[in-house]
Amino acid sequence: MGRGQGWLSYDAASRRISLTVRVQPNARRDEIVGLYGDALKIKVAAPAVDNKANAALVEFLGETLGVPSSAIVIRHGATGRRKVLEITGGPELVTKLGKLE
């Protein structure tokens, strides 16, 4: 893997970013809170039922990073608060993500 910060790593060969997040559903609004241990904490307003919080997370991150939602996949933890996301993109996304902490 390339650059890594614990919660964020980038593989330049495949142009894929691995992002570890901790999600808090049922928040007042969608927002990135900052680091929570070795994960990026993100609040989403959607409830954690019927995959609504996951969909809101992917949509919110897509809008925040300026990438289509289809470029973001939940690789691990779809039913828990801690998730590992895979985002397709270049080094400019790694820079954007690094500024979010």
C-alpha positions in Angstrom: 0.0 0.0 0.0 1.1 3.6 -0.3 0.6 6.4 2.1 -1.2 5.4 5.3 -2.4 7.3 8.4 -4.1 4.4 10.2 -7.6 5.4 9.2 -6.6 6.2 5.6 -4.4 4.4 3.1 -3.9 4.7 -0.6 -2.8 2.2 -3.2 -1.5 4.1 -6.1 -1.3 1.1 -8.4 -5.1 0.4 -8.2 -6.0 4.0 -7.4 -8.1 2.9 -4.4 -8.4 4.5 -1.1 -9.2 2.5 2.1 -11.0 4.6 4.7 -11.9 3.5 8.2 -14.9 5.4 9.6 -17.1 5.3 12.7 -20.6 6.2 11.9 -23.1 7.8 14.3 -26.7 7.5 12.9 -29.7 9.6 14.0 -27.6 12.8 14.2 -29.1 16.3 13.8 -27.2 16.7 10.5 -24.6 15.0 8.3 -21.1 16.1 9.3 -17.5 14.9 9.7 -16.6 15.2 13.4 -12.9 14.3 13.2 -10.7 11.4 14.4 -12.2 8.9 16.8 -9.3 6.6 17.7 -8.0 5.1 14.4 -11.2 6.0 12.5 -12.8 9.1 11.0 -16.0 9.8 12.8 -19.0 10.8 10.7 -22.5 11.7 11.8 -25.4 11.0 9.5 -29.0 12.1 10.1 -30.5 8.9 8.7 -31.6 6.1 11.1 -29.7 2.8 11.2 -32.6 0.8 9.7 -33.1 -0.6 6.2 -29.6 0.4 5.1 -30.6 4.1 5.3 -27.5 5.2 7.3 -25.2 3.4 4.9 -26.8 5.0 1.9 -26.7 8.5 3.6 -23.0 7.9 4.5 -22.1 7.0 0.9 -24.1 10.0 -0.5 -22.6 12.4 2.0 -19.0 11.4 1.4 -19.6 11.5 -2.4 -20.9 15.1 -2.1 -18.1 16.1 0.3 -15.3 14.6 -1.9 -16.8 15.5 -5.2 -17.0 11.9 -6.5 -20.0 9.8 -7.6 -21.6 7.6 -5.0 -20.8 4.6 -7.2 -17.1 5.2 -6.5 -17.6 4.5 -2.8 -18.1 0.9 -1.6 -18.6 -0.4 2.0 -16.1 -3.3 2.2 -16.5 -4.3 5.8 -18.9 -3.5 8.7 -22.1 -2.8 6.8 -24.1 -3.6 9.9 -21.9 -2.0 12.5 -20.8 1.5 13.4 -17.2 0.8 12.3 -16.8 0.5 8.6 -14.1 0.2 6.0 -14.9 2.0 2.8 -13.1 1.7 -0.5 -13.1 4.8 -2.7 -11.9 4.8 -6.3 -9.8 8.0 -7.0 -6.5 9.6 -7.3 -4.0 11.2 -4.9 -6.1 14.5 -4.9 -8.8 12.6 -3.0 -6.2 11.5 -0.4 -5.2 15.1 0.1 -8.9 16.1 0.5 -9.5 13.3 3.0 -6.3 14.2 4.9 -7.7 17.7 5.5 -11.0 16.3 6.9 -9.4 15.0 10.1 
